[in-house]
């Protein structure tokens, strides 16, 4: 079976080869799948979606991998599957899931081999089977926001729009560092183009409403979806939840009403030290203000991912800034979290 492969030890650019240091190991993996002999090499099937199956495995050198297999062949599903291969072949970033290998178009089955990300998704930690009574501490949530923004900034600089940014596509490793995944819907933009007409695709509660209405996909569509993730980090509420009141099913709509009424504190996650820790209070306030800007209905009113990342880094560095401000000889020095003059969205 012919494979396309990228070595996992160097992170080098994607190349099409038939033999290299790891190709025999990956050939063995695909051979095991094709003959349905999943043990002992494969330990468990850990996720089944509508058209793809993920299986955990380990290469002979101990490297853990995830294998995604397309098992429902429709033109649309196959297009998404192959699109993910094309996108991941172009990118290398510490906060993007790494492609190790894939079958070629002439192979009997379509499969992709990724690095295995062991700690589930952000969705799992906020809402799912990894959620605990204490949830994720704020410093970890802040880092997740920064690393996700950094990955999106990199994608946009590479003329790629993810389209389906949501908490379940933000994977976390054992140290809770981010690996953005699932590029089946992603689009590569032509150089010097900032808008592309395309049929709206995405996830309810995370999809850019302007994109849905106009069918014009822009880089700012990812910015909107990232704004929804920021609200999830602050509130620990699902982006779309039919168990809530009808007017509150969509989280960003509920949050925008809270923003406008300066009552966002009503839905801030109670496990955070929002009321007792002044630094954390200011940081959450800063992230809320940034989310408000990302969630503007008009894409022209939203910041770029470069601006978003810069603001998040400023907010993340609040502790160091305040420490320096405390020793300042000028008691009137002000700490500005964001590059705008918007008032606090929380009541004083």
N, C-alpha and C positions, 0 to 999 in steps of 0.2 A: 504493500500500500504506500503510495506516494504521500509525503508530508511536507508542509511548509513549516519552518521552525525558526525560533529565535532563542539563542542560548540564554539561560536564566542567570548565569553567573556574571555576565558582563553587562547585561542590559543594552547590548549593541543593537544597531538598526536591524529591522526585520529583513530577512533574506529568504529566498526560495532555494532550498537544498534538499538533497535526498539522503545524505549521510553526514553525520558529524558526531560530536562527543555524546549527545543524548538521543540521537534519532533512533537508535536501536531500542532504547528503553521506552520511548514513546510509541514506537511500532509495537512493542510488546503490550503496552496498555491498550492500544486500539485492537490488537489481536484478541486480547482477553474480552473486550466489550463485544466484538463481533461474534465470538463463540459463546457469549453469555457466561463465561467463567470469571465471575467478578471477585471471587475470594481465592487466595488470601490477599492479592494485590490491592483490591478495592475493599475498603472497610465498611462503607455505608453509602446508600443513596440519601442525600441530605436535602434535596429540594426538587419538587416536581411542579412545573408550570404548565400552562395550556399547550405549549408546543416544544418544550425543552426539558431535559433532565440533567441535573447536576450530580456528579458522582465524585467522591473523594478518593484520592489515590496517593501513592508515594513512589517516586522514582528510586532506582537502585542505589543512588547516592544519598537517599534520605530526603530529598526535596519533596515537599508536599504539594500536590497539584489538585485542581478541580477540573473535571472534564464535563463539558456541556455537549449534549447530543440532541440533534434535531430529529424528532421522531414523528412529527405530523407534517407531511410535505404538502404545503400549498404554496402558490407563487409568492404570496405576501410574506409568509413566515420564512421561506427560504431566502427571500430578498433581505429581510431584517437580519437573519443569521449571517449571511455573507457580508452585509454592510458592517456588522460589528467587527468581523475579521479585518476588513479594509481600514476601518477607523483605528483599531488597536495596533495595526501594523505601522501606522504613521507616528505613534506617540510613545514617548518614554518620560514618565514623571513619577516621583516618589509617591504621589497621592492618587495615581491612576492604577487600576488593576493591570498586571503585566501579562501580556500574551506570551506563552511559551511555544505553542505550535498549533497546527490545524491540519485537517485533511485537505487534499486538493479537490478541485471541482470534478475530477474524473473518478474520485473515490466512490465506493458503494454507499458510504454513509457520511454525513456531515457532522463533524465534531470539532470542538475547540478545547485546547488545553491552556488553562490559566494558572497563575499562582493561586494557592489556596489561602483564603483570608479566614482566619479561624474563629473570630469573635462575633460573628453575626453582623447584622446591620444596625444602623442608628435606630431604625424603626423598632427592632427587637428590644433595644435597650430602653427606649422611651415608652413603648406601648405593648411589646410582645413578651415572648417567653424569657427574655433576659432582664425584664424590668423588675426592680426590687422596690422595697418601701423607700429606700434612700435615693434611688435613681442615680443618674450620672451627676457628679459634683460640677459646679459651675465652671471651674478651671478646665475640666475636660471638655465640656460643651463649647467653651470658648475656643479651645484648640481645634475641635472638630469644625467649627465654623471657619476658622482661619485656613485650615488645610483644604477644606472643600472649595473655598473661594480661590485659593492658590491654584488648585487643579483646574477650575473653570477659567481663570485668567489665562492659564497656559493653553487650554483648548481653544479659546477665542483667538489668541495670538497665532494659533495654528490653523485658523479659519474653520474651526469645527464648532458647531452648536450641538449640545448634548440632547436637548428637547425634553428629556424625561428625568430631570433632577427631582428627587424626592428622598425621603429618609430611608426607604427600603433599598435604594440604589447607592447609599453611602455605607460601604462596608467598613468594618473596624478590625484591626489586627489585635493581637494579645495585649498590646500596650495602648489600645484605643487610638491608634493613628489611622487616618482615613485612606481608603482605597475606593475611589469612585468607579462604579461598574455599570454594566448594561448599556451598550452603545447601539442596540438594534435599531433605534429610531433616529440616531444622530445624523446630522447632515454636514457635508463638507461644502463650504461656501466658495463660489468663485472668487478669485482675488479681486479686491476693490469693489466687491458687492457687500452691502450691509443688510439687504432684504431679499428674500426668496419667496415666491408664491408656491405654496404647497398645501395639500389637504391637512388640516390640523390633526395632530396626533399627540397623545400624552395621557396624563392621569387626572381623573376628576379631583378637583381641589388643589391641584398643582399647576394646571395648564394656564398659560398666559391668556386672559380673556380677550385682549386685543388681537392676538394671533388667531384665536378661535373665531372671532368676528370677521376679521379682514382676510384671513388665510395668508397673511404676510408673516413669515418667520424671520425674526431678527435675533441678534446676539442678546438683546434686552429681554427676550423670552426666557432665557436661562436665568437672567437677573430676577425676574418675577418669581420663578419657581424657587430660586434660592431664598428669596424673601419669605416664602412659605416655610421653608426649613428653619429659618431664624425664629419664626413665631413658634414652631414646634419646640425648638430648643428652650424658649422662654416659658412656654405654657405647659409643655408635656401633653398637649392635646393632639389628636389625630387631625390630619389635613382635611379629611372628609369622613364624617361620622353620622350615619342616619339615625343613631340612637339619641342624638341631641335634638333640641327643639328645631322645628323646620327652618326658622330664620338663622339658626346657628350651625346648620349641617356643614357648611363650607367654612373652614377655619379662617381664611384670610378675610372673608366678608365680615365675620364676627369681630375679628381683630381690628379691622378698619373702623368699624363703628365704635369700638372701645377707644381707639386712638383719638378719634374726633371728639369723643366725650371725656377724654382724659380719665378713663376708668379701666385702663388695661390691667391695673393691679388686681382687678376682680378675677383675672384668669392666669396670673403669674403662678407658676408651679410652686405649691406650698412647701416643697422640700428644699427650696433654695433659701439662702439667708438674705432675702431681699429687704426685710424690715429691720434686721439686726446688724447687718454688715454694710457700712456706708460705702465701702469700695465696691462690693458686689452690687449694691443698689445702683451706683453710678454706671457700672459696666452694663448691667441689664438695661438700664435706661438708654445707654448709648446704642446698644444692639437694637432695641425697640425703635429708636429714631431711624436707624439705618434700614430696618425692615420696612418702616413706613414709606421710605423713599423708594425702595425696591418694588413695593406693591402698588405703585401709582398705575392707574388704568392706561394712561398714555405712556408708551415706551420712551418718548422723548423726554419725559420727566424723570426717568429712572437713571441712576448712575451706571457707569460701566463697571465690569468686574474688576478692572484695575483700581477704580475709585473705591469699590466695596472692600477690596483687600486692604488698601491703604488705611481706610477707616477702622477696619477690624483690628489691624495691627496697632493702631493708636489706642483703641479701647483696651486691647489685651495688655498693652504696656502701661496701663493706668497706675498699677501699684508702684512701678519704678518712677513714673512721673510725679506721683503724689509724694514719694519719699524725697525726691529732689526738691519739690515745691515746699516741703516742710522745713527744709534747711535754707530756703531762699531768704535773702535779706529784704526782699520786697514783699510785704504781706498782701499786696493787692494783685500779685500774679494770678492769672486765671488759667485753668486747665480746660482746653477745648478738646472735646472728644471727636467732633465731626467738623468737616469743612463747610459748615453752613451755620446760619443764625437761628435755626428753628428752636422754639422753646421746648422745654421738657414735655414729654407726652404723659408723664405721670404727675398727679397732683402733688404740690409741695406740702 
